[in-house]
């Protein structure tokens, strides 16, 4: 059976109820005398000398289990410290799988505002209020709130966001087109701006749809080569028998079908930038030939006798772990160190805290530039909460596609939760969970522990905005040093 929990701040009226002529007129005691709960979680910012006598009195009035937490607030009206305390306690209750009721009547207006914010978004709570005149009653909050605050997209950039709404990336892409308020992404933008000024090879790592080509074009457009060609190539699409011709070109008559001279990608990108996407897909024999070009700066077209010099900046991208590929003998280590001078590792969308609804609004805004029917379309607060709850394995590309489908279903001014749910795909789940392994076939328990650690520590770090102390607390570890030891042991970055 689901445990019912009441959560409330202790207010001045509550403290006075223990010595009052009408003790049941105070919010907490009157609520507990009217409704039944399995547990009561109280937050108190008053000195223990005042709260302890009240708690002893309250426990005598009710049979409910009561837990009280002393919270050191900056002040009773400081929103930040109130938020941190309330969020922490509600998260603990949520992890117990309890049904949460929040009493709004006790505490300051700032405390009440934070209860409504959290109870309407992260914790799906019901609200209660208690007054001497009306007694105890359930409160209906007649509006919805999105779980993230997002500034209007029109204030974020002065340029078009077409690279987010098309399969390809705008040729004019710049760093201001990279929409983010996430500290990790902001740091990556800064690093990319530095790399743009240095004519060195760049390797961009990240899952499919994380914006690798967007970064590559922005680097090119901010570099000294900006007025020269930017040539983008998908290495995974190379036919084995035509790789040399596609990369280095060929001469007329070099092979059957070669009816004219043809420039290869290196020649097309001469003096500019060659972007080699899906670089980890290159066959080993191609890696050898590419290494020579990068070392010596010369190519030999198929069917040619003389070498040709080329001046090309290389930017590569991959979703693969190239160090693992080197370990497995699938990728040349000498080629890796040739292309991995400047390295950018783009996080997946699910780890970009604060960016998901920001990007959703920006994507929808840009879609409206292409389809006037979407001009005034918005995303409802509840729909944004559905968006926030998704993992987005396809990242920004998947988010855009989902919004596009949802906008087609939506007949109202705002995209609803039903529109978003209908636009989402049901993904098959892995039937073998960590707790369902067949031990008769042998299990590697260290690998299982490693998988758990590598899954939850990054989530806790993202949730705590990089604070190891807060992340350690979320994970039930003693302190941040214990967390650091776990990260070192299991190679978590």
N, C-alpha and C positions, 0 to 999 in steps of 0.2 A: 504494500500500500504506500502511496506517495505521502511523504511527510509534509505537513503544513507548517510553515514557518512565518512568523510575524517579525518584521524588521522595523526599527524606529530609532530615532535619536531621543535621548532623554532631554526634556525641556524644563524650564523653570517651574511651570505649573505642575509638572509631574513631581519634581522634588518637594514642592510645598504640599503635595497631596498627603504625605505621610503624617503631617501635623495639622491637616485641614479638618474642619468640621464636616466637610462633605468630600471624602477622599475619592469617591467614585466619579466625581465630576472631572477629574484629570484625564487627559487623552489615553495614556497607556493603561491605567487601571480600569477605566470604564470600558475600553475595548476588550480587555481580557475577561471582564465580567460578563460581556455580551457574547463574544465569539470564542470558540475553542481552537487551540493550536497545539501542535506537538512540541514546538520549540519556539522560544522568543529570543531574538538577537537584538540587543540594545547597544547603541553607541553613545558614549558619554564624553563630553569635553570639560566637565566640571571636575574639581578636585575630588579625590577619593573620600576625603573627610565629609563631603556632602552626599556623594553618590552611594556609599556603602550602607548608611542607615536606611536610605530609600529602598535599595535593593533587598535588604533583609525584610523590610516591611512588605514589599511587593510580593516576595516569595511566600509570605504567610497568607496573602490574599488569593493566591492562585495555585493550582496544581501543575501548571505548565513548567517545563524545564526552561530556565532563564540563563542566558549567557550575556555578560556585559563586557564591552571592550572600551578601555580608556583610549581616547584618540587625542593626540597632541596637535591641535589645530593652530595655525597662525593667528586666527581669530574666528569667532562664530559666523563671520560673514565672508571669509576668504574662500572663494570658489575652488581654487586649486587644491588646497589641503582637504576641503570637504569632499571634493570629487575623489581624491585618492583614497580617503578612508572609506567612503561609501562603496566605491567600486571594488575595493579589496574584500569587504565583508560580503557583498552580494555575490561576488565570484566564488567565494568559499561555499556559500549556501547553494549556489547553482550546481557546483561540482558534486553536491550531495544528492542531486536530482530532486530537490524539494520544490513544492509549490510555494511561491513567494508572494506574501502580502506586505505592502509597505504602508505604514501609518504616516500620513502627511501632517497631522495636526501638531505634533511636537517639534520643537526646534525653530530655527530662524527661517525667514523667507529664502535665504540662500540655500539652506539645507533642503527645503521643500522643492526648490527648482532643480537641484541636482537629483533628488529622488525621481522626479518626473522624467528628467532626461534619461537616466539609466533604466528606469522601469519601463519606458516606452520603446527602448531600443535594444540594449544588450540582454536584458533579463526577463522581459515579458511578464512583468508582475501585475497584480491587481492592486488597486489603491483604496485605502480606507481613510475616513476622517471621523473625528469624534468631537462633538460640541455639547455643551450643557443643554442647549435648546433642542437640537435635532437628534441627539444621541449618536450612536455609531451607525455609519452607512457607507456603502461602497460608492466610490467616486468614478464617474466616467470622464475621461480626459478627451474632449471632443476634437482632437487633432492628432496628426501623426508627425513623427520626428525621424529624420534620417540619422543613422548612427555615426556619421562623419560630417563635420562641418566642411563645406566646400565653397570657396569663393566663386562668384559668377565667372564662367569661363571667358566671358568677354573682357575681363580685367587681367587675364593671365598673359596675353600675348597680343602683339599688334600685327602678326602675320597669319596667313591662312594655315589651317591644320590638315591640309590635304593628305599628307603622308600617313595620317592616322585613319583615313577613310577610304583609301585605295589599296589595292593589292601591292602596288609599287610605292616607291617613296618619291616625293617631289624632288625635282632636280635642284630646287632652290633651298632645300632643307638646311636649317641652321640650328644652332644650339638652343635658341629660344623656342624652337618647335618641339623640343623635348619637354613635355608637360610633366611636372613633378613638384611635390613639396616634401618628398621623402629624403631624409638626410643622406642615405647611401647613394641614391640617384643623383642628388645635388653634388656630392663629392665626385662621382664618376663624370658628370658633365664638366666639372672643373679640370679633372685630369685629362679629359678628351680635348679640352681647349688648349691645354699645355702641349699635348701631342700634336695638335694641328700646326703648331709653330715649329715643330721639330720634324725634319724630313726623314723619319725613321719608320721601319715596318711596324704595323699595329696588328695585334691579334685580339678579336672581340669574341668572347665566349658567352654563351647563354642559350636558354631553351628556345625552341621555335616560337616566333611571334613576340619576342621581347624587345625588338627594335634595333637589331644589330646593323641592318643596312641604314637605318636612320642616323645612327651614330657615325657610320662610315661616311655618308654623304656630308654630314655636318663637319666632320674633320677635313674632308677635301675642300669644302666651300670656305672654310676658315683658314686654309693653308695658302702658301705662295703659289700653289698650282691651281688655284680656283678658276682661272680663265682657260684652263686646259681640260682635256677630256676626262670624264669619270666613266669608266667602263665596268659594269657589274656582270659577273659571270657566276652561274651555278655549277660548281664542280661535280655535283651529283648527276648532272645531265650529260656529261661527256660520254659519247660512244667510244669505246676503247680503241677502235681502229682509226678514229678521226681526231684523237686528242692532240697529237702533234700539229696537225693542220689547223685546228681551232685555236690553239695557243700561239703557235709560231708562224702560221700562214703557210702557203704553198705556191709553187711555181706552176705555170701552165704545163700540162702534160706530165706532172709528177706522178699521177696515178689515174686510173680510169675514172672519168667524170671531171677531172681537173681541166676544164676548158679555158680557164683564164687564171692569171695571178690573183691571189686572195690574201689580204692582210689578216694576220692572226690578232688575238686579243692584245698581246703585248705591243704590237705595232700600232693598233688603234688607240692604245692608252699612252703612247709615247709622249713624254714630258708631263703627263698627267698622273692619274691614280687608277690602278687596277684593283677592283674589289672582288676577291675570290671567296664567294659564299660556299657553305658546306665544304670547307677545305679538308675536313677529316675524311671525306669520301674518296679522295684521290688514291688511285692504285699505286702500289710501291714503285712500279717501273716509271710512272709519271713523276713521282716524287723525286727520283734521281735526276731526271732531265730538268725539272724545275729548279732543283738546287743549284745546278750549274749556271742557269740563267741568273739567279739571284746573286751568286758569287762573282760572276764575271761581267754581268750586264750585257751579254751578247746572246743572240738567237740565230738559229740556222733554219730558215723556212724549208719545208719538205720539198725536195727536188732542187734545192739551191746548193751552190758550191761555196759561195762566200758567206761569211758571218755578217750579221747586222747588229750595230750597237743600239740599245734601247735605254731610255732614261725613264723608269717607271717607279712610282711609289706603290708598294704593295700593302693593302689592307686585307686581312683574311678574317673569316668568321666561321664558327663551328658550334654545334650543340653538343659535340662529343667531348669527352675527357681525353685530350691528346696525350697527357702523361700516362694514362692507363693504356692507351693505344700503343705508346712506346714500350711500356712494360710487356705488353702482349706480342710485341714484334710486328705490329701492323703499321707503325708510323716511324719514320726516320728521325732519330733524335737530333742529328745535325741540321735537318731542315726545320725542325721545331724551333731550335735556338736562333735560326736565321730569321724566322718570321715573328717570333715572340719577343720583340724588344719592348714595345709599349703594349701592355696587356690590360684589357678592360673586361671585367666579368660582370655581366648584367644580371641582376636578380630577377626571378620570375615575378609576375604581377602579384601573386598571392603573398609575397614577402615585402611588397612596396606599401607599407602602412601609410594610409592617408591619400593614396593615389588612385584607388579604384573608382570611386564616385567622381573624383576630379576628372579622370580620363573619360568616364561615361558621359558626363555633361559636355566635355569638349568634342567627343565623337558625334554626339547627337547634334550639337551646334553646327558642326561642319557638314553633316548629312543634309541639314536644312538648306545649305548653300547650293546643293545639287538638286534638291527636291523641295519645291516651295510648299508642298503639302505638309512638310515637317517643320515649317517655319516657327510655329508657336508650341511645338511639342515639348513636353517636359517629362521627367521621370519622377513618379510619385515617391514619397518618402518610404513607404512599405516596399515598393519595388527596388529601391536602392538597398534596403536591408537584405532582400533576396540576393541581389548582385554581390553584396559584401560577404554573403555566406558561402559563395562558390569558390572552388579551388582554381579555376581558370587554367587548366593545363595547356590550352592553346594561347594563353596570355592575351596581349592586346588585340591580336588578330581575331581570336575567338570572341572577345568582348564586343568588338565592332560588329562581327557577323551576327551575334545574338541580338544586339540592339537594332540592327537592320531588320531582322525577322520580327522582333517585337513591335517595331513601328508599323510594320505591314498589318499586324493583327489588330493594333490599337485603333479604336474608333473614337476615343475620347481625347481631350486636350493633354492628358497625362498618361504615360505608359504605366499600366497597373501591374500588380503582382501576378495576376493571371496571364497577362501578355508576356511577361518575362518567363514565367514557368513554362508556357507553351513554346517559347522560343529556345529553351534549353534542351539539350540532348541528354537522354539517360545513358550514362556510361556504365559498361559492365564492371562489376566489382570483383576484386580478387577473392576467390572463394576460400583460399587458404590463408586464414589470419595467423597472427603470431601465436595465438593460443590453440590453433587447430593443426599444428604440424604432426606428422606421423612419426612418433618417437621410435617405432619399431624399425624404421628405415634410417634412423640416426639423425640427430639434429646438431647444429653448431650453435650452442647457446650463447657463445661470445658474439657471434654474428647477429643473433637476435637482439641481444642487449645493445650492440653497436647501432643496429637499425633504429631502435627506440630512441637512443640518445641523439642520433643524427636527425631524427624527425622532430623531437620535441624541444631541444635546446634552441635551434634557430627560431622556432615559433615563439618561445618565451622571450628571447632576446628582442625580437621584433615587437612583441606586445609591450615590452618594458622600455622601448626606445633606446635599446643598447645598454641599459643599466644592468650590470651583472648582479648587483645586490637584489634588485627587484626580480630579475629572472630566477635567481636562486630560490627566492621565497615562493615564486609561482610553482617551481618544480619540487618543492619540499626539501631542498638541500639546506644544510646548516648555514652556509655563508657563501659569499662570492668566491672565496678561495677554493672551496669544494667544487664549485661550478667550473672554475678555471682548470682544476685538476682533471675533471671529467672531459672538458674540451680538449685538453692536451692528450689525454689517454686515447680518445677516440677520433682525434684529428678533425674536430669540428671548428670551422673558421667563423 
